[in-house]
Amino acid sequence: MREYAADIEDLPDELRVGRAAVTGLSMGGLDTMELAAAQPRRYWAIGLVATTAEPVTAQESLIRRQGADAVKRDGMAVLAE
């Protein structure tokens, strides 16, 4: 999640936004928590929707990685299935 959060960490600067509220849905909630933990003074509020603060298990991590690999290989249609 840290890598995903790093991908968007500079966005407020690029948009010339000082402090901001950020909301994350599902896996985006994990990214939101990473952003807020890394730069707590930057975010005046966070919204967490349908997410958890619990770390994923090794099995969940494997399933997510397999899903990501399938999308990378076969495209987004595999998510619709």
Summary of the structure (lengths in Angstrom):
residues: 81
radius of gyration: 14.6
end to end distance: 24.7
largest distance: 40.8
contacts: 182
relative contact order: 0.14
helix: 54%
strand: 16%
